[in-house]
């Protein structure tokens, strides 16, 4: 298979990596979902898709990185505090002169390699809005003659929050990829985000939010082997085979969470957004079974998070936990208040569909599933939502 891939793509390294990823996928999926009727064809198809995705992404990412250097002008000074090219460029693009939304969009486009539609879905705004932000940012760089200046050590604290936001959004796109024609989970994005966050942790070992984001990524990535079935359908947290989770990543993530809790308990600064999200994920990954999940603790953590990040998405996620603690009717009343703000967000309609299903309101649930399917961009998620909707139509999901 490797020889055939190398002949097709003209690159032995890519062929070997694609084949290894295909075999890894088989090891992760086949024990849970069964060996496919034609294992060889499954491996070949998967390896071809991995190779195509890798070539496409690397070409786009390198082109965008060169474009960023052209926009700012090439550096004429040493590397400064950051040795890694990509992390250095992220810090450079997160220039404080640019508006926050513009610099995030520009950095995700030029350095993260995300497309305009992917960035728009991440921010829950129109594609034209993101396009305008990127255009304005480029114009501002040119008009103000903002230089490509490598950040010094003293610059890092003022830019790190934007850098964390970029890394978080890149990781999220890998966690549930929304781009057309890509794998439902883009391990290249999640692994690169983790790599860069590890480097950032070395640069800023005492920053709680850096540690929190790394913990969050590790605890999320640990569940990747159980998140998509062999048939390409999303497997929800409650249905995942927890024995397939990566115990090493979970242990590392839990250690980081405990470290931050100790700092807070000793009178350190209160936890921020990423530390609280990591703590929520630590509760999930501590439970041996979904029935053992401490939902009261999760709701309490969301109560803290909503004060730090009072966004409608946080309120929606809190409602999911409330449904487990107080029942779907209480949660539904909460999320119905978010309709105006989240009308274009597929997860809002998917959550609402599930709550309506649990309440026996099948027709309303089916309509909500239809809206979620129409808005979702991830193929595995669409497959899952479609099956749930079709069960309702067949009278099996009430």
Beta strands, then each sheet from edge to edge (+ up, - down):
end
